[in-house]
């Protein structure tokens, strides 16, 4: 599953195209996924992640990747980000 956000867990949703004559055909709604490099001040390196535009805005609002991961819950995070979060928490103490 390549098209999902590693921080928020957003995945493609399914729905219908509805024509003028009210015919319905299946379609998918894809999240706006971007591959970006974020700087971790605690680890002193860049980390490449696939984020939705909404998650990128949230990371920026929280003050960076480290601050976002320190406050994030494990529920929606991808396995790669869970490992990264664990390392950041251990180095932050």
PyMOL commands that set and color helices and strands:
alter all, ss='L'
color gray80, all
select helices_A, chain A and resi 53-62+65-71+79-92
alter helices_A, ss='H'
color red, helices_A
select strands_A, chain A and resi 13-18+24-29+33-40+45-52
alter strands_A, ss='S'
color yellow, strands_A
deselect
rebuild
show_as cartoon
